[in-house]
Each structure stands twice: as C-alpha cells, then as structure tokens.
C-alpha cells in the first residue's frame, strides 16, 4: 500500500490576485470574439473563457468582468456573434481588447439580419442570444443560446496561455 504525499498547498484564504492570475494562466484556452451591431455600429470584445455548455438546449458560455465598459452596450444587441479566432488572429484579438473606436479598423466582418457580428475568417461562427447571466464574484457568466453555426476553416485556433498568445502544434 502506498501513501499519498503530504500536500504543501497553503490554506491561506487571503489569496493574492496576482498569484491567482498567474496560476489560472497555466491552463491554455481558446479565444473568441463576441460582437453585435448596436445602434448601427459594431461593438465587440475578445474573451478567453468560452466553452460549450449544452447540446439540448444548445448553449455556450463566456465570462466577462463586471467592470467591463463594453458588456453593457454589447448585451443590448438582439443577437451576438461569436467567432472562434484562428492562430493568425493575435493582432485582431489585441485590437478587440484595445480602444473602442478602433476595434474594427481593417477587420473584415459580417452582420446577420438580427445584428450578430462575426469575423469573416474565423474558424467557426455562431449566432447567439443571451440566455441567462449568472453573477460569479467579480465576473458575470453569460450563457448564450445558439441559433446558427458555421464551421468553415480547418486552421488551428488562437491559444491564450500565461498571458500570451500562442499556437497549437499539430501532430500526426
């Protein structure tokens, strides 16, 4: 019989946010653009917290900081477009996180009849609507109901890891 090693994890409940951010960053994630047409103009942001949730009903989610200045406007869109970003979208992702007035400069995008905005060269594009918002600490978990999906690219996804963008290495 083997015994488990003694845990060295600290039980200190005053967890340092910088230390948490660093530890959370060890887990790589994909990146999406969440965008809509609001008051006749595109509004959008980049999110690295996107995940599938349910097939029935079809749901996905992402998390957004309560302090976001973009989410209050974006959530007013009738439909939200979600674009899975490809490994060549690092600059586009930085742009979507930058000054609001320049987020769509030089970015090819399309809007659906319902105002969902998606990037033209994304790996997958979803048309969604807000299904529910769940408060979770300093963030809001946004559940989105899917209305349409298109997968048009077989490139590799953009990966966010340790506060940097990276690429997957394809293996045979």
CORTA-V935165 format. One record per residue. N is the residue number from 1. OMEGA is omega in whole degrees, -180 to 180 (none if undefined). NEAR is the number of other ideal C-beta (glycine too) atoms within 8 Angstrom. Layout:
n:N omega:OMEGA near:NEAR
n:N omega:OMEGA near:NEAR
This chain:
n:1 omega:178 near:2
n:2 omega:178 near:3
n:3 omega:179 near:4
n:4 omega:177 near:4
n:5 omega:178 near:4
n:6 omega:-179 near:4
n:7 omega:178 near:4
n:8 omega:180 near:4
n:9 omega:178 near:4
n:10 omega:177 near:4
n:11 omega:179 near:4
n:12 omega:-179 near:5
n:13 omega:176 near:4
n:14 omega:-176 near:4
n:15 omega:-179 near:7
n:16 omega:-179 near:6
n:17 omega:179 near:6
n:18 omega:178 near:6
n:19 omega:178 near:8
n:20 omega:180 near:9
n:21 omega:180 near:9
n:22 omega:180 near:9
n:23 omega:178 near:7
n:24 omega:-177 near:7
n:25 omega:178 near:9
n:26 omega:-180 near:7
n:27 omega:-179 near:6
n:28 omega:178 near:6
n:29 omega:173 near:10
n:30 omega:-179 near:11
n:31 omega:177 near:17
n:32 omega:169 near:13
n:33 omega:176 near:18
n:34 omega:-170 near:13
n:35 omega:177 near:16
n:36 omega:171 near:17
n:37 omega:-179 near:11
n:38 omega:-178 near:12
n:39 omega:176 near:3
n:40 omega:-179 near:4
n:41 omega:177 near:6
n:42 omega:177 near:12
n:43 omega:-179 near:13
n:44 omega:179 near:14
n:45 omega:175 near:13
n:46 omega:179 near:12
n:47 omega:178 near:12
n:48 omega:-177 near:9
n:49 omega:-178 near:9
n:50 omega:175 near:13
n:51 omega:173 near:7
n:52 omega:-177 near:5
n:53 omega:-171 near:7
n:54 omega:173 near:7
n:55 omega:-179 near:3
n:56 omega:-3 near:4
n:57 omega:-179 near:6
n:58 omega:-176 near:8
n:59 omega:169 near:12
n:60 omega:178 near:14
n:61 omega:168 near:12
n:62 omega:179 near:14
n:63 omega:-179 near:11
n:64 omega:179 near:12
n:65 omega:177 near:7
n:66 omega:-179 near:8
n:67 omega:-179 near:5
n:68 omega:176 near:9
n:69 omega:-177 near:6
n:70 omega:-174 near:10
n:71 omega:179 near:10
n:72 omega:177 near:8
n:73 omega:-176 near:8
n:74 omega:-177 near:15
n:75 omega:177 near:9
n:76 omega:179 near:7
n:77 omega:178 near:12
n:78 omega:177 near:6
n:79 omega:178 near:13
n:80 omega:173 near:14
n:81 omega:176 near:17
n:82 omega:179 near:15
n:83 omega:174 near:14
n:84 omega:-175 near:13
n:85 omega:179 near:16
n:86 omega:-176 near:13
n:87 omega:177 near:11
n:88 omega:-176 near:6
n:89 omega:-179 near:12
n:90 omega:-180 near:9
n:91 omega:178 near:6
n:92 omega:180 near:11
n:93 omega:178 near:14
n:94 omega:180 near:8
n:95 omega:179 near:11
n:96 omega:177 near:11
n:97 omega:-176 near:7
n:98 omega:-178 near:7
n:99 omega:-175 near:5
n:100 omega:-175 near:7
n:101 omega:-178 near:4
n:102 omega:-174 near:8
n:103 omega:-177 near:12
n:104 omega:178 near:8
n:105 omega:177 near:6
n:106 omega:-180 near:3
n:107 omega:178 near:9
n:108 omega:-179 near:6
n:109 omega:177 near:11
n:110 omega:176 near:7
n:111 omega:177 near:9
n:112 omega:177 near:12
n:113 omega:-179 near:3
n:114 omega:176 near:8
n:115 omega:176 near:12
n:116 omega:-179 near:15
n:117 omega:177 near:14
n:118 omega:176 near:16
n:119 omega:-174 near:14
n:120 omega:-176 near:7
n:121 omega:177 near:6
n:122 omega:179 near:15
n:123 omega:176 near:12
n:124 omega:180 near:11
n:125 omega:-179 near:13
n:126 omega:169 near:14
n:127 omega:-173 near:14
n:128 omega:169 near:14
n:129 omega:-180 near:9
n:130 omega:180 near:11
n:131 omega:-180 near:8
n:132 omega:173 near:6
n:133 omega:-178 near:9
n:134 omega:177 near:7
n:135 omega:-179 near:6
n:136 omega:-180 near:7
n:137 omega:-179 near:4
n:138 omega:179 near:5
n:139 omega:171 near:9
n:140 omega:173 near:11
n:141 omega:-177 near:10
n:142 omega:174 near:12
n:143 omega:-178 near:13
n:144 omega:175 near:15
n:145 omega:-180 near:11
n:146 omega:176 near:11
n:147 omega:179 near:8
n:148 omega:179 near:7
n:149 omega:175 near:8
n:150 omega:176 near:7
n:151 omega:-172 near:6
n:152 omega:-174 near:7
n:153 omega:178 near:9
n:154 omega:176 near:3
n:155 omega:178 near:8
n:156 omega:-178 near:7
n:157 omega:170 near:12
n:158 omega:-178 near:14
n:159 omega:176 near:13
n:160 omega:-175 near:12
n:161 omega:180 near:10
n:162 omega:177 near:6
n:163 omega:178 near:5
n:164 omega:175 near:6
n:165 omega:179 near:8
n:166 omega:-179 near:8
n:167 omega:172 near:7
n:168 omega:174 near:8
n:169 omega:-179 near:4
n:170 omega:177 near:5
n:171 omega:-178 near:3
n:172 omega:none near:2
